[in-house]
Amino acid sequence: MPISEKTLETTQSTVIPAKGMPSNSAGPATEEIAPKQIFKELGILDKLLSPLIILVMIIGVVIGEFVPNVQETFDTVRFDSVSVPIAIGLIVMMWPILAKVQYEQLPKLFTTSRIWLHVGISLFLNWIVGPLIMLGVAWATLPDLPTYRTGVILVGLARCIAMVMIWNRLAKGDPEYCAILVIINSILQIILYSPYALLFINTIGGSNQPDVHVSYGAVAISVLIYLGIPLVAGVVTRYGVWYLTSKTFLETKFLPLFSPLALLGLLYTILVMFAYQGHHIVHNLGPVFRVFVPMILYFVIMWSAAFGMIFYLTRRESGPRQSFGYEMAVVQSFTAGSNNFELAIAVAIAVFGVSSDQALAATIGPLVEVPVLLALTWVALFLGKRLNWTRLKDERAEKDDA
């Protein structure tokens, strides 16, 4: 997901914890928590993301419905069963995202056992609870649409590695822990996405039909190409620019100018996809809109479960040193409640084809995720004040003194 220049700024009201230590957050340190104020903090590209996606979808459908020989034109040259124009878009939209990941934060994993505690919670939520919930809501809402259901499940298996940084900043979460979890999810997706696709689609999902069955080789090659190549390019770009200039130049000058390339790649890919499927979409609007239901349910359920879990652990915590608190609730809930839909789109296109129902379903992901999680940032700030995290901390201190 593309991140605008504003995501590189540090919010002054966010308290940065000491190295390896979560802060004893008493809730968001901000006077204004209105949705309008949160929306103002978004960069211009993030504000326009959903409208631009809708506009590009409409243009693509019109092209596909009324312009002849669209598919034949794009299919002139192919790479790994995917047309070269699509393959370029899939790689380009991931490249800036992976150049933004702060890989240099990874050594902090070894500074304290408390970091491992939060990493363990994140792994449990992201790689066990999340995929199971998406599998459940996909089957509950799309039992008669196996191809669309498969696309939805592919989204649930891809853990967020970019847009979560925006939500975390807006909701005043811990930036260091968020960066560490993003690094871990980036690495694990290369290792786990392929076997997870087989497990949740073929085995647990019971999809034995040829049009929804996935092979390990096809998914693994897709992940290697459309995540591996951008990952290498992102690392080389980040540290190459850093080495040749400075970290300040990288974060304040280069990345803000480089980031829009991800949005252009995403919009271009969506345009071509919907141009491929224009006729199909026009005659299947019902199934397309039904895909919104499991997506919305997933984002709300995962976010609420993670936020509630950390709040519960905060209440149960004893001792003067706090491991949880509001900032960690924000980090865990938004990390668990958002997805790397770019990877899901890339895999769906590479495995099932650009004109498949699976690819179409995966494309609905960003259209749903952005407005839902933007609303949840306001909910987080509201609960940060309403749940009175300061009082919980003071109660623990009084018990310790007694």
C-alpha positions as a LaTeX table, in Angstrom:
\begin{tabular}{lrrr}
\hline
Residue & $x$ (\AA) & $y$ (\AA) & $z$ (\AA) \\
\hline
Met1 & 0.00 & 0.00 & 0.00 \\
Pro2 & 1.42 & 3.39 & $-0.87$ \\
Ile3 & 2.34 & 5.64 & 2.01 \\
Ser4 & 2.37 & 9.38 & 1.58 \\
Glu5 & 4.96 & 11.86 & 2.81 \\
Lys6 & 2.96 & 12.53 & 5.94 \\
Thr7 & 3.57 & 9.02 & 7.20 \\
Leu8 & 7.27 & 9.84 & 7.53 \\
Glu9 & 6.57 & 12.58 & 10.03 \\
Thr10 & 6.61 & 11.82 & 13.73 \\
Thr11 & 3.44 & 12.83 & 15.50 \\
Gln12 & 4.49 & 15.03 & 18.40 \\
Ser13 & 1.82 & 13.70 & 20.68 \\
Thr14 & 3.09 & 10.13 & 20.29 \\
Val15 & 5.48 & 9.18 & 23.07 \\
Ile16 & 8.43 & 7.19 & 21.75 \\
Pro17 & 9.40 & 4.52 & 24.26 \\
Ala18 & 12.91 & 3.80 & 25.39 \\
Lys19 & 14.74 & 1.22 & 23.33 \\
Gly20 & 12.98 & $-2.11$ & 23.61 \\
Met21 & 10.47 & $-0.84$ & 26.14 \\
Pro22 & 6.77 & $-0.13$ & 25.53 \\
Ser23 & 5.57 & 3.12 & 27.02 \\
Asn24 & 3.06 & 3.30 & 29.84 \\
Ser25 & 0.56 & 4.95 & 27.61 \\
Ala26 & $-2.47$ & 6.43 & 29.24 \\
Gly27 & $-4.25$ & 6.78 & 25.95 \\
Pro28 & $-3.76$ & 9.09 & 22.99 \\
Ala29 & $-2.25$ & 12.42 & 23.93 \\
Thr30 & $-4.46$ & 14.52 & 21.73 \\
Glu31 & $-7.30$ & 16.94 & 22.36 \\
Glu32 & $-9.01$ & 16.38 & 19.02 \\
Ile33 & $-10.23$ & 12.93 & 18.08 \\
Ala34 & $-12.96$ & 13.89 & 15.60 \\
Pro35 & $-13.04$ & 11.90 & 12.35 \\
Lys36 & $-12.54$ & 15.16 & 10.44 \\
Gln37 & $-9.26$ & 15.80 & 12.26 \\
Ile38 & $-8.01$ & 12.27 & 11.59 \\
Phe39 & $-8.85$ & 12.64 & 7.90 \\
Lys40 & $-6.87$ & 15.90 & 7.78 \\
Glu41 & $-3.75$ & 14.08 & 9.00 \\
Leu42 & $-3.79$ & 11.79 & 5.96 \\
Gly43 & $-1.58$ & 12.67 & 3.01 \\
Ile44 & $-3.26$ & 13.71 & $-0.22$ \\
Leu45 & $-2.63$ & 10.32 & $-1.87$ \\
Asp46 & $-4.13$ & 8.44 & 1.07 \\
Lys47 & $-7.21$ & 10.68 & 1.05 \\
Leu48 & $-7.76$ & 10.05 & $-2.65$ \\
Leu49 & $-6.99$ & 6.32 & $-2.60$ \\
Ser50 & $-10.56$ & 4.97 & $-2.41$ \\
Pro51 & $-12.03$ & 7.51 & $-4.89$ \\
Leu52 & $-9.19$ & 6.84 & $-7.32$ \\
Ile53 & $-9.68$ & 3.08 & $-7.08$ \\
Ile54 & $-13.41$ & 3.46 & $-7.77$ \\
Leu55 & $-12.71$ & 5.79 & $-10.71$ \\
Val56 & $-10.12$ & 3.43 & $-12.21$ \\
Met57 & $-12.49$ & 0.48 & $-11.77$ \\
Ile58 & $-15.23$ & 2.32 & $-13.68$ \\
Ile59 & $-12.84$ & 3.34 & $-16.47$ \\
Gly60 & $-11.56$ & $-0.23$ & $-16.72$ \\
Val61 & $-15.07$ & $-1.67$ & $-16.96$ \\
Val62 & $-16.00$ & 0.83 & $-19.69$ \\
Ile63 & $-12.85$ & $-0.06$ & $-21.65$ \\
Gly64 & $-13.47$ & $-3.77$ & $-21.29$ \\
Glu65 & $-17.11$ & $-3.49$ & $-22.32$ \\
Phe66 & $-16.79$ & $-1.17$ & $-25.31$ \\
Val67 & $-13.20$ & $-1.36$ & $-26.63$ \\
Pro68 & $-12.63$ & $-4.44$ & $-28.84$ \\
Asn69 & $-9.63$ & $-6.78$ & $-28.57$ \\
Val70 & $-8.44$ & $-5.47$ & $-25.18$ \\
Gln71 & $-7.38$ & $-8.87$ & $-23.86$ \\
Glu72 & $-5.57$ & $-9.81$ & $-27.06$ \\
Thr73 & $-3.57$ & $-6.59$ & $-26.92$ \\
Phe74 & $-2.39$ & $-7.12$ & $-23.34$ \\
Asp75 & $-1.65$ & $-10.80$ & $-23.96$ \\
Thr76 & 0.79 & $-10.15$ & $-26.81$ \\
Val77 & 3.82 & $-10.75$ & $-24.54$ \\
Arg78 & 3.62 & $-12.94$ & $-21.42$ \\
Phe79 & 5.89 & $-13.62$ & $-18.43$ \\
Asp80 & 5.23 & $-16.67$ & $-16.23$ \\
Ser81 & 1.71 & $-17.00$ & $-17.70$ \\
Val82 & 1.00 & $-13.33$ & $-16.91$ \\
Ser83 & 0.96 & $-10.60$ & $-19.55$ \\
Val84 & 4.06 & $-8.43$ & $-19.29$ \\
Pro85 & 2.07 & $-5.18$ & $-18.78$ \\
Ile86 & 0.35 & $-6.77$ & $-15.76$ \\
Ala87 & 3.59 & $-8.28$ & $-14.42$ \\
Ile88 & 5.30 & $-4.89$ & $-14.51$ \\
Gly89 & 2.41 & $-3.30$ & $-12.61$ \\
Leu90 & 2.44 & $-6.04$ & $-9.95$ \\
Ile91 & 6.17 & $-5.59$ & $-9.29$ \\
Val92 & 6.12 & $-1.79$ & $-9.40$ \\
Met93 & 3.29 & $-1.48$ & $-6.86$ \\
Met94 & 5.28 & $-3.51$ & $-4.28$ \\
Trp95 & 8.72 & $-1.94$ & $-4.82$ \\
Pro96 & 8.26 & 1.42 & $-2.98$ \\
Ile97 & 6.39 & $-0.32$ & $-0.16$ \\
Leu98 & 9.31 & $-2.61$ & 0.59 \\
Ala99 & 11.80 & 0.25 & 0.25 \\
Lys100 & 10.01 & 1.95 & 3.16 \\
Val101 & 10.38 & $-0.95$ & 5.61 \\
Gln102 & 12.88 & $-0.06$ & 8.35 \\
Tyr103 & 14.95 & $-3.24$ & 8.25 \\
Glu104 & 17.54 & $-1.59$ & 10.49 \\
Gln105 & 15.10 & $-1.94$ & 13.41 \\
Leu106 & 15.42 & $-5.75$ & 13.33 \\
Pro107 & 18.40 & $-5.94$ & 15.80 \\
Lys108 & 16.13 & $-4.50$ & 18.50 \\
Leu109 & 14.43 & $-7.90$ & 18.63 \\
Phe110 & 17.32 & $-9.10$ & 20.76 \\
Thr111 & 17.32 & $-6.28$ & 23.31 \\
Thr112 & 14.65 & $-7.50$ & 25.75 \\
Ser113 & 12.31 & $-10.40$ & 26.40 \\
Arg114 & 9.35 & $-8.00$ & 26.35 \\
Ile115 & 9.79 & $-7.54$ & 22.62 \\
Trp116 & 9.54 & $-11.29$ & 22.15 \\
Leu117 & 6.30 & $-11.26$ & 24.16 \\
His118 & 4.69 & $-8.83$ & 21.72 \\
Val119 & 6.17 & $-10.60$ & 18.72 \\
Gly120 & 4.61 & $-13.84$ & 19.99 \\
Ile121 & 1.21 & $-12.18$ & 20.39 \\
Ser122 & 1.48 & $-10.69$ & 16.91 \\
Leu123 & 2.43 & $-14.03$ & 15.34 \\
Phe124 & $-0.54$ & $-15.69$ & 17.06 \\
Leu125 & $-2.98$ & $-13.02$ & 15.83 \\
Asn126 & $-1.56$ & $-12.65$ & 12.32 \\
Trp127 & $-0.68$ & $-16.20$ & 11.36 \\
Ile128 & $-3.20$ & $-18.30$ & 13.31 \\
Val129 & $-6.27$ & $-16.25$ & 14.27 \\
Gly130 & $-6.40$ & $-13.99$ & 11.18 \\
Pro131 & $-6.39$ & $-16.66$ & 8.46 \\
Leu132 & $-8.91$ & $-18.77$ & 10.40 \\
Ile133 & $-11.30$ & $-15.84$ & 10.80 \\
Met134 & $-11.08$ & $-14.95$ & 7.10 \\
Leu135 & $-11.67$ & $-18.59$ & 6.20 \\
Gly136 & $-14.72$ & $-18.65$ & 8.48 \\
Val137 & $-16.34$ & $-15.43$ & 7.24 \\
Ala138 & $-15.57$ & $-16.33$ & 3.61 \\
Trp139 & $-17.37$ & $-19.67$ & 3.91 \\
Ala140 & $-20.22$ & $-18.16$ & 5.96 \\
Thr141 & $-20.96$ & $-15.41$ & 3.44 \\
Leu142 & $-19.87$ & $-16.97$ & 0.11 \\
Pro143 & $-20.72$ & $-20.69$ & 0.40 \\
Asp144 & $-22.06$ & $-20.80$ & $-3.17$ \\
Leu145 & $-19.27$ & $-18.74$ & $-4.77$ \\
Pro146 & $-16.08$ & $-20.83$ & $-4.47$ \\
Thr147 & $-14.00$ & $-18.77$ & $-6.89$ \\
Tyr148 & $-14.76$ & $-15.45$ & $-5.17$ \\
Arg149 & $-14.30$ & $-17.14$ & $-1.79$ \\
Thr150 & $-10.82$ & $-18.26$ & $-2.80$ \\
Gly151 & $-9.86$ & $-14.68$ & $-3.68$ \\
Val152 & $-11.11$ & $-13.48$ & $-0.29$ \\
Ile153 & $-9.09$ & $-16.18$ & 1.51 \\
Leu154 & $-5.96$ & $-15.15$ & $-0.39$ \\
Val155 & $-6.40$ & $-11.64$ & 1.02 \\
Gly156 & $-6.75$ & $-13.03$ & 4.55 \\
Leu157 & $-3.45$ & $-14.91$ & 4.26 \\
Ala158 & $-1.43$ & $-11.80$ & 3.28 \\
Arg159 & $-0.40$ & $-9.82$ & 6.36 \\
Cys160 & $-0.13$ & $-6.05$ & 6.10 \\
Ile161 & 3.35 & $-4.55$ & 5.73 \\
Ala162 & 2.72 & $-0.93$ & 4.76 \\
Met163 & $-0.65$ & 0.73 & 5.32 \\
Val164 & $-0.50$ & $-0.34$ & 8.97 \\
Met165 & 2.17 & 2.34 & 9.49 \\
Ile166 & $-0.40$ & 4.99 & 8.56 \\
Trp167 & $-3.11$ & 3.66 & 10.88 \\
Asn168 & $-0.60$ & 3.23 & 13.71 \\
Arg169 & 0.56 & 6.84 & 13.39 \\
Leu170 & $-2.96$ & 8.28 & 13.22 \\
Ala171 & $-4.09$ & 6.30 & 16.29 \\
Lys172 & $-0.91$ & 7.20 & 18.27 \\
Gly173 & 0.53 & 3.69 & 18.46 \\
Asp174 & 4.12 & 2.70 & 19.25 \\
Pro175 & 6.18 & 3.36 & 16.08 \\
Glu176 & 9.19 & 1.17 & 16.99 \\
Tyr177 & 7.17 & $-1.95$ & 17.71 \\
Cys178 & 5.07 & $-1.40$ & 14.60 \\
Ala179 & 8.22 & $-1.20$ & 12.45 \\
Ile180 & 9.57 & $-4.44$ & 13.96 \\
Leu181 & 6.30 & $-6.31$ & 13.32 \\
Val182 & 6.24 & $-5.06$ & 9.72 \\
Ile183 & 9.74 & $-6.46$ & 9.16 \\
Ile184 & 8.77 & $-9.84$ & 10.62 \\
Asn185 & 5.61 & $-10.08$ & 8.51 \\
Ser186 & 7.57 & $-9.14$ & 5.38 \\
Ile187 & 9.98 & $-12.03$ & 5.94 \\
Leu188 & 7.34 & $-14.55$ & 7.01 \\
Gln189 & 5.18 & $-13.90$ & 3.95 \\
Ile190 & 7.92 & $-15.19$ & 1.68 \\
Ile191 & 8.20 & $-18.36$ & 3.77 \\
Leu192 & 4.60 & $-19.05$ & 4.79 \\
Tyr193 & 2.28 & $-17.66$ & 2.10 \\
Ser194 & 2.62 & $-20.62$ & $-0.28$ \\
Pro195 & 2.06 & $-23.43$ & 2.27 \\
Tyr196 & $-0.72$ & $-21.40$ & 3.89 \\
Ala197 & $-2.49$ & $-21.07$ & 0.53 \\
Leu198 & $-2.49$ & $-24.84$ & 0.12 \\
Leu199 & $-3.57$ & $-25.42$ & 3.72 \\
Phe200 & $-6.45$ & $-22.92$ & 3.84 \\
Ile201 & $-7.73$ & $-23.31$ & 0.27 \\
Asn202 & $-7.11$ & $-26.96$ & $-0.62$ \\
Thr203 & $-7.11$ & $-28.75$ & 2.76 \\
Ile204 & $-9.09$ & $-26.86$ & 5.41 \\
Gly205 & $-11.19$ & $-25.03$ & 2.83 \\
Gly206 & $-12.00$ & $-28.28$ & 1.05 \\
Ser207 & $-11.63$ & $-26.76$ & $-2.41$ \\
Asn208 & $-11.01$ & $-29.72$ & $-4.71$ \\
Gln209 & $-12.61$ & $-28.18$ & $-7.79$ \\
Pro210 & $-10.10$ & $-27.47$ & $-10.60$ \\
Asp211 & $-11.07$ & $-23.79$ & $-10.83$ \\
Val212 & $-10.26$ & $-23.09$ & $-7.15$ \\
His213 & $-7.52$ & $-25.64$ & $-6.45$ \\
Val214 & $-4.03$ & $-24.15$ & $-6.00$ \\
Ser215 & $-0.65$ & $-25.81$ & $-6.46$ \\
Tyr216 & 2.30 & $-25.13$ & $-4.20$ \\
Gly217 & 4.64 & $-24.57$ & $-7.13$ \\
Ala218 & 2.43 & $-21.96$ & $-8.79$ \\
Val219 & 1.92 & $-19.98$ & $-5.57$ \\
Ala220 & 5.59 & $-20.26$ & $-4.54$ \\
Ile221 & 6.80 & $-19.00$ & $-7.92$ \\
Ser222 & 4.29 & $-16.14$ & $-7.78$ \\
Val223 & 5.44 & $-15.12$ & $-4.29$ \\
Leu224 & 9.09 & $-15.39$ & $-5.34$ \\
Ile225 & 8.52 & $-13.18$ & $-8.37$ \\
Tyr226 & 6.02 & $-10.64$ & $-7.09$ \\
Leu227 & 7.30 & $-10.35$ & $-3.51$ \\
Gly228 & 10.90 & $-11.55$ & $-3.82$ \\
Ile229 & 11.91 & $-9.26$ & $-6.69$ \\
Pro230 & 10.36 & $-6.12$ & $-5.12$ \\
Leu231 & 11.87 & $-7.08$ & $-1.74$ \\
Val232 & 15.39 & $-7.23$ & $-3.18$ \\
Ala233 & 14.78 & $-4.05$ & $-5.15$ \\
Gly234 & 13.38 & $-2.32$ & $-2.05$ \\
Val235 & 16.35 & $-3.27$ & 0.15 \\
Val236 & 18.87 & $-2.22$ & $-2.51$ \\
Thr237 & 17.02 & 1.04 & $-3.11$ \\
Arg238 & 16.69 & 1.91 & 0.60 \\
Tyr239 & 20.28 & 1.27 & 1.60 \\
Gly240 & 21.74 & 2.37 & $-1.72$ \\
Val241 & 20.18 & 5.81 & $-1.41$ \\
Trp242 & 21.05 & 5.90 & 2.31 \\
Tyr243 & 24.70 & 5.06 & 1.58 \\
Leu244 & 25.03 & 7.54 & $-1.28$ \\
Thr245 & 23.27 & 10.39 & 0.55 \\
Ser246 & 21.98 & 10.17 & 4.14 \\
Lys247 & 19.11 & 8.72 & 6.13 \\
Thr248 & 17.57 & 12.18 & 6.41 \\
Phe249 & 17.60 & 12.60 & 2.63 \\
Leu250 & 16.18 & 9.09 & 2.21 \\
Glu251 & 13.22 & 9.67 & 4.52 \\
Thr252 & 12.45 & 13.33 & 3.86 \\
Lys253 & 13.29 & 13.70 & 0.17 \\
Phe254 & 13.63 & 10.42 & $-1.71$ \\
Leu255 & 10.87 & 8.23 & $-0.23$ \\
Pro256 & 8.13 & 10.91 & $-0.45$ \\
Leu257 & 8.93 & 11.29 & $-4.16$ \\
Phe258 & 9.33 & 7.54 & $-4.73$ \\
Ser259 & 6.17 & 6.45 & $-2.87$ \\
Pro260 & 3.58 & 7.55 & $-5.47$ \\
Leu261 & 5.04 & 4.94 & $-7.82$ \\
Ala262 & 3.31 & 2.28 & $-5.69$ \\
Leu263 & $-0.06$ & 3.98 & $-6.10$ \\
Leu264 & 0.46 & 4.32 & $-9.84$ \\
Gly265 & 1.36 & 0.63 & $-10.08$ \\
Leu266 & $-1.72$ & $-0.36$ & $-8.06$ \\
Leu267 & $-4.09$ & 1.83 & $-10.10$ \\
Tyr268 & $-2.56$ & 0.65 & $-13.38$ \\
Thr269 & $-2.95$ & $-3.00$ & $-12.35$ \\
Ile270 & $-6.57$ & $-2.46$ & $-11.31$ \\
Leu271 & $-7.30$ & $-0.64$ & $-14.57$ \\
Val272 & $-5.97$ & $-3.51$ & $-16.67$ \\
Met273 & $-7.76$ & $-6.11$ & $-14.52$ \\
Phe274 & $-11.11$ & $-4.42$ & $-14.88$ \\
Ala275 & $-10.54$ & $-3.84$ & $-18.59$ \\
Tyr276 & $-10.02$ & $-7.59$ & $-18.89$ \\
Gln277 & $-13.19$ & $-8.27$ & $-16.91$ \\
Gly278 & $-15.45$ & $-5.43$ & $-18.02$ \\
His279 & $-18.09$ & $-7.62$ & $-19.65$ \\
His280 & $-17.91$ & $-10.22$ & $-16.88$ \\
Ile281 & $-18.36$ & $-7.60$ & $-14.13$ \\
Val282 & $-21.33$ & $-5.90$ & $-15.80$ \\
His283 & $-23.20$ & $-9.21$ & $-15.90$ \\
Asn284 & $-22.19$ & $-10.36$ & $-12.39$ \\
Leu285 & $-22.68$ & $-7.33$ & $-10.14$ \\
Gly286 & $-24.39$ & $-9.37$ & $-7.41$ \\
Pro287 & $-21.42$ & $-11.65$ & $-6.62$ \\
Val288 & $-19.01$ & $-8.70$ & $-6.83$ \\
Phe289 & $-20.91$ & $-6.73$ & $-4.18$ \\
Arg290 & $-21.26$ & $-9.81$ & $-1.98$ \\
Val291 & $-17.47$ & $-9.87$ & $-1.64$ \\
Phe292 & $-17.73$ & $-6.67$ & 0.43 \\
Val293 & $-19.46$ & $-8.54$ & 3.27 \\
Pro294 & $-16.67$ & $-10.94$ & 4.35 \\
Met295 & $-14.07$ & $-8.20$ & 3.90 \\
Ile296 & $-15.88$ & $-5.79$ & 6.23 \\
Leu297 & $-16.60$ & $-8.52$ & 8.78 \\
Tyr298 & $-12.97$ & $-9.62$ & 8.78 \\
Phe299 & $-11.49$ & $-6.15$ & 9.34 \\
Val300 & $-13.91$ & $-5.32$ & 12.16 \\
Ile301 & $-13.67$ & $-8.70$ & 13.93 \\
Met302 & $-9.87$ & $-8.93$ & 13.76 \\
Trp303 & $-9.32$ & $-5.37$ & 14.90 \\
Ser304 & $-11.82$ & $-5.63$ & 17.75 \\
Ala305 & $-10.46$ & $-8.98$ & 18.95 \\
Ala306 & $-6.85$ & $-7.76$ & 19.00 \\
Phe307 & $-7.68$ & $-4.45$ & 20.68 \\
Gly308 & $-9.85$ & $-6.17$ & 23.28 \\
Met309 & $-7.18$ & $-8.78$ & 23.95 \\
Ile310 & $-4.49$ & $-6.19$ & 24.72 \\
Phe311 & $-6.91$ & $-4.20$ & 26.90 \\
Tyr312 & $-7.70$ & $-7.38$ & 28.84 \\
Leu313 & $-4.00$ & $-8.13$ & 29.28 \\
Thr314 & $-3.47$ & $-4.55$ & 30.44 \\
Arg315 & $-6.09$ & $-5.02$ & 33.18 \\
Arg316 & $-4.54$ & $-8.31$ & 34.23 \\
Glu317 & $-1.01$ & $-6.95$ & 34.30 \\
Ser318 & 0.64 & $-6.36$ & 37.67 \\
Gly319 & 3.87 & $-4.74$ & 38.75 \\
Pro320 & 5.35 & $-1.29$ & 38.16 \\
Arg321 & 6.69 & $-2.13$ & 34.68 \\
Gln322 & 3.97 & $-2.11$ & 32.06 \\
Ser323 & 4.28 & $-4.40$ & 29.04 \\
Phe324 & 0.99 & $-3.50$ & 27.41 \\
Gly325 & $-1.12$ & $-0.32$ & 27.38 \\
Tyr326 & $-2.89$ & 1.76 & 24.77 \\
Glu327 & 0.00 & 2.16 & 22.33 \\
Met328 & 0.54 & $-1.59$ & 22.11 \\
Ala329 & $-3.21$ & $-2.15$ & 21.69 \\
Val330 & $-3.06$ & 0.11 & 18.63 \\
Val331 & $-0.02$ & $-1.66$ & 17.18 \\
Gln332 & $-1.43$ & $-5.15$ & 17.62 \\
Ser333 & $-4.97$ & $-4.35$ & 16.47 \\
Phe334 & $-4.01$ & $-2.55$ & 13.26 \\
Thr335 & $-1.27$ & $-5.05$ & 12.42 \\
Ala336 & $-3.76$ & $-7.91$ & 12.81 \\
Gly337 & $-6.70$ & $-6.10$ & 11.23 \\
Ser338 & $-5.17$ & $-5.08$ & 7.89 \\
Asn339 & $-3.77$ & $-7.02$ & 4.95 \\
Asn340 & $-1.19$ & $-6.93$ & 2.16 \\
Phe341 & $-3.78$ & $-7.01$ & $-0.60$ \\
Glu342 & $-1.12$ & $-6.15$ & $-3.20$ \\
Leu343 & 0.43 & $-9.58$ & $-2.67$ \\
Ala344 & $-2.99$ & $-11.25$ & $-2.75$ \\
Ile345 & $-3.81$ & $-9.53$ & $-6.04$ \\
Ala346 & $-0.46$ & $-10.53$ & $-7.53$ \\
Val347 & $-0.82$ & $-14.19$ & $-6.54$ \\
Ala348 & $-4.46$ & $-14.37$ & $-7.67$ \\
Ile349 & $-3.55$ & $-12.99$ & $-11.10$ \\
Ala350 & $-0.48$ & $-15.19$ & $-11.50$ \\
Val351 & $-2.20$ & $-18.42$ & $-10.39$ \\
Phe352 & $-5.76$ & $-18.01$ & $-11.68$ \\
Gly353 & $-5.41$ & $-15.38$ & $-14.39$ \\
Val354 & $-6.15$ & $-11.68$ & $-14.65$ \\
Ser355 & $-9.73$ & $-12.33$ & $-15.79$ \\
Ser356 & $-10.52$ & $-14.73$ & $-12.92$ \\
Asp357 & $-13.09$ & $-14.28$ & $-10.16$ \\
Gln358 & $-10.30$ & $-14.82$ & $-7.62$ \\
Ala359 & $-8.36$ & $-11.80$ & $-8.90$ \\
Leu360 & $-11.53$ & $-9.70$ & $-8.98$ \\
Ala361 & $-12.36$ & $-10.61$ & $-5.36$ \\
Ala362 & $-8.83$ & $-9.75$ & $-4.21$ \\
Thr363 & $-9.12$ & $-6.35$ & $-5.86$ \\
Ile364 & $-12.08$ & $-5.48$ & $-3.62$ \\
Gly365 & $-9.65$ & $-5.58$ & $-0.65$ \\
Pro366 & $-8.22$ & $-2.05$ & $-0.86$ \\
Leu367 & $-11.62$ & $-0.60$ & $-1.67$ \\
Val368 & $-12.96$ & $-1.92$ & 1.65 \\
Glu369 & $-9.86$ & $-1.73$ & 3.85 \\
Val370 & $-9.10$ & 1.98 & 3.54 \\
Pro371 & $-12.45$ & 3.45 & 4.72 \\
Val372 & $-13.04$ & 0.74 & 7.35 \\
Leu373 & $-9.63$ & 1.06 & 9.01 \\
Leu374 & $-9.74$ & 4.85 & 8.76 \\
Ala375 & $-12.95$ & 4.71 & 10.80 \\
Leu376 & $-11.29$ & 2.33 & 13.27 \\
Thr377 & $-8.51$ & 4.86 & 13.93 \\
Trp378 & $-11.16$ & 7.17 & 15.35 \\
Val379 & $-12.61$ & 4.26 & 17.36 \\
Ala380 & $-9.15$ & 3.55 & 18.78 \\
Leu381 & $-8.64$ & 7.16 & 19.88 \\
Phe382 & $-12.13$ & 7.24 & 21.36 \\
Leu383 & $-11.56$ & 4.02 & 23.33 \\
Gly384 & $-8.13$ & 5.24 & 24.36 \\
Lys385 & $-9.83$ & 8.00 & 26.32 \\
Arg386 & $-13.10$ & 6.31 & 27.26 \\
Leu387 & $-11.47$ & 3.17 & 28.71 \\
Asn388 & $-9.26$ & 5.32 & 30.97 \\
Trp389 & $-5.93$ & 3.52 & 30.66 \\
Thr390 & $-4.38$ & 5.87 & 33.27 \\
Arg391 & $-6.77$ & 4.66 & 35.93 \\
Leu392 & $-5.84$ & 1.03 & 35.23 \\
Lys393 & $-2.15$ & 1.83 & 35.63 \\
Asp394 & $-2.77$ & 3.75 & 38.86 \\
Glu395 & $-4.83$ & 0.88 & 40.29 \\
Arg396 & $-1.95$ & $-1.52$ & 39.67 \\
Ala397 & 0.49 & 0.88 & 41.34 \\
Glu398 & $-1.77$ & 1.17 & 44.40 \\
Lys399 & $-1.98$ & $-2.64$ & 44.69 \\
Asp400 & 1.81 & $-2.90$ & 44.49 \\
Asp401 & 2.24 & $-0.26$ & 47.22 \\
Ala402 & $-0.24$ & $-2.05$ & 49.47 \\
\hline
\end{tabular}
